[in-house]
Amino acid sequence: MKRGEISRTQLTALFWAGVLAPAGELLPGLLLPLTEKGSWLSVALAAPLVLAGGWLMGRLAGTKGVARNLMEKLGPIVGRGIILLYMVWAQVLLTWNLRASARRLLASGDRDGSLWFFLLALAGVLLWIGRGNLGAFARAGQFFLAALLAAALVVLALSVIQARPERLLPISWREGPELARGALDAAGVVGWGLFAAFLLEEVQDRTEKKGWHWVFWGLGGILLLATAQAIILGNLGAGLAAKLENPFFALAKSVGVEGAFQRVESIISSLWIFSDLAMGGVLIFAMRSMAAAALPQKSEVWIPWICVGFAAGASLFLSPGTALEALMSGETISRGNVILGLVLPGVLCLLVKGTDSAKGRSISCEKKGGQGADIGG
């Protein structure tokens, strides 16, 4: 990968294109049993957490990138340990992403086919993406996001007229703790995109208005997710939506325009493969960046092969009730993303700041000592 290979807009497009698939899969199951009518409000309340996580990861990246900055500021032992922790978690997310994508494709074809075929086909595409050029992938990510937003907006726009406001309101202030917990879960789901921060070192002109750029994209993405959750609730109700495996695709079943098109859920479900590919690509390129900074030279060349191979193998032989299956539950993944995307970056920023302060004092003392020696001489 080369520095200055992508733009900030391309990186944020990859971020949100990749987040849409896990958001559709995980948000209803996590929030509806907890907050019911208030699930859409919990998503909106997650905005400060999402913005804070992005700001912290941006601080960690500095001008050299997250991985290289950690190695330089915290030393090879601590820095490498933290980077390996992020790589292990990225591998867990990649495995979940690959399996969920294959299952969705299987379901969209009325179960015509086998899971292993879709797994291997998707693994091949991810391997091709991960071994390729980041700039080309980022340009494709903009197309992915445009297609996903167009499909989502069609479904939501045709469904909003059937929504019933009484399924969204009223929300009691007594539900405050549940809403706050739901906001934390929602931030964890959006936290799937935290690994996009490891690609900041490849972004062009990072110093220009970078803060406002992230605020604009962050608030816009959260607003879209909250609106989608509200329309799903307004149409299906909290009880029915909580029982469905994927309420958004169930909502698409009722979408249609007389004389134009009917029952577009299979098309919408198939289009969501763009989100899976965007997220899978971000994870692989992020692991390549981490390997280049923390592992032996040229190890990043083998990262796509190793990571995609492990994800495909684990997905093929993953059985219900195993430890890996429990690790890949929606609640566990959401909490892990909060820890690695918000809590740990906050701690690391403090450590890096303390390290910089100590180095600054050391340099200052050396300069004073040198000046004293000159004067004394």
Buried (B, 14 or more C-beta within 10 A) or exposed (E): BEEEBBBBBBBBBBBBBBBBBBBBBBBBBBBBEBBBBBBBBBBBBBBEBBBBBBBBBBBBBBEBBBBBBBBBBBEEEBBBEBBBEBBEBBBBBBBBBBBBBBBBBBBBEEEEEEBEEBBBEBBEBBBEBBBBEBBEBBBBBBEBBEBBBEBBEBBBEBBEEEBEEEBBEEBEEEBEEBBEBBBBBBBBBBBBBBBBBBBBBBBEEBEEEBEEBBBEBBBEBBEBBBBBBBBBBBBBBBEBBBEBEBBBBBBBBBBEEEEEEEEBBBEBBBBBBBBBBBBBBBBBBBBBBBBBBBBEEEEBEEBBEEBBEEBBEBBBEBEEEEEBEEEBBBEBBBBBBBBBBBEBBBEBBEBBEEBEEEEEEEEEEEEEEEEEEEEEE
